[in-house]
Amino acid sequence: MKRFFILPLTVMALRTIAQTPVPPAAIQIKLATLAAPADKRDGATVMGYNTTNQLIELRKGTNEMICLADDPAQKGFSVSCYHRDLEPFMKRGRELKQEGKKPDEILKIRESEVKSGKWAMPKHPSSLFVYTAKEENVDLTTGEVKDGYQRGVVYIPYATAESTGLPTSPAAPGMPWIMDPGTHRAHIMVNPPAQQGK
């Protein structure tokens, strides 16, 4: 009879080991705001995680940026900051992901909801910044990161290659291009060449 309890307990133990501990709020804030432009970091609202891995507001901001701390339940290290007018889009994506929807399902559902008027994308260009690093290069006690990489995105709903003059793939390293043209999540990608040893 005892054998039937060994496998579930082993799986639970492996999940516990795989999940990164939740850093203190101050460290989450320091790490999350690395994604924001330097002059936006101090005033950004920061969302992070409590000890039960629930997303909560860690700091109320004074400017237009919202930063998301790294999710301890996800592999790797990734934080992001985006314009507050993108919050309906971002929040809905988090909800659908929580429901177990796949990326292509999320895209279709959000597209349908925007077209139906359930919620709205910004009518102006809106920025998103993402900062990533290898887990072993992130110090969760000091908030220091080695060899981090930042990329930028500018959302322009329903923009196309023709309306922007941008290619649909990068013409050269670091050059901007448009992704998902003609959709609610059409956006300009800006991926600088990675620099190691910074």
Order of alpha helices (4+ residues) and beta strands (2+ residues): alpha-alpha-beta-beta-beta-beta-alpha-alpha-beta-beta-beta-beta-alpha-beta-beta
